[in-house]
Amino acid sequence: MQFKSVDRIQHFEFGYWDEVYDVWHKQGLPEYIKDEKAANEYFGFDRFELCLMNNGRLTDLNWLIPQFKELILEEYEGNLEVWLYI
């Protein structure tokens, strides 16, 4: 890291309720926009990609700050039930 000044902060959203697309379509959003990726492109948000590591565990969302801690509640047939907390 060089700790230089930045020209701007990132501009992105993550996650929309499915119901919001119907409302937005009635308000003029083009009908071809039916998912988060298309909406983000339409609104001009910065693109970001999520790369899950470590067997795709949810706790690998290491772009979220502060990081989540996990408590494994149960493991069965190779699946984990995990409680995430800060």
N, C-alpha and C positions, 0 to 999 in steps of 0.2 A: 504494500500500500504506500502511496505517495502523499496522502493527506492533503491533496490539492483541493481548491474550491471546485464545486460542481456547477454545471450550467443550469441544471434543473433536477428535481427529484423524479423518481419513476412515477408513471401514471398508469395504474392498472386496477382492475377490480377482480375479485375472484368469487364466482358463484352468484347465480341468479335463481330465484324460485321459478319453477316451470310455469306457474300461473302468470308471471309478469309478462311473458311474451304475448299472450292473448290480449292483455291490456294495452301493451305497446303497439300491437298490430292495429287495434282500434284507434289508437292515437296517431297512426301514420307510419309506424315502422314497417319497412318492406317485408312482405310475407316470407321471402326466402330466408330471413333471419330467424332460425329456430333453435339455436344453441349458443352456448357461451362463446365459443371461438368466433363464430360469425358475428355475434354482437360486439365483441371486443374489436374486431377488425373494422366494423361499420362505424363505431364510435371513435376510432383512432387511438385506442389505448396502446401502450407499449406492449410488445409481445414478450411473453415469458413462457418457458417450457419447464415442466416439472419432471424431474428424473428421479424415480423412486429406486433406491438402492436397498441392499440388505434384505432380499426376498420381498421387496415391495411393501415393507412395513410402513404404516402411517406415520410413525415417529420419525421417519426420514424426511420430513418436510422441513429440512434445515434452513430454509429461507424464511421461516417464521421466527420472529424474535419477540419475546423470549422463547427459548426452546421448550418443548413439552417434555415432561418426565413421564415415565410409564410405570404402571403397576400391573403385572400379569395376574389376572384374576383366575384364569383357568386355561388349560391346554388340553385339547382333545382332537384326536385324529389329524394331527399336524396343524390344527388351527388354534389361534390364540384369541382369548377374550381379554382385551387390554383396556385399562382405564388410563386416559391421558389427562394430565393436570400440569399446572404451572408451579 
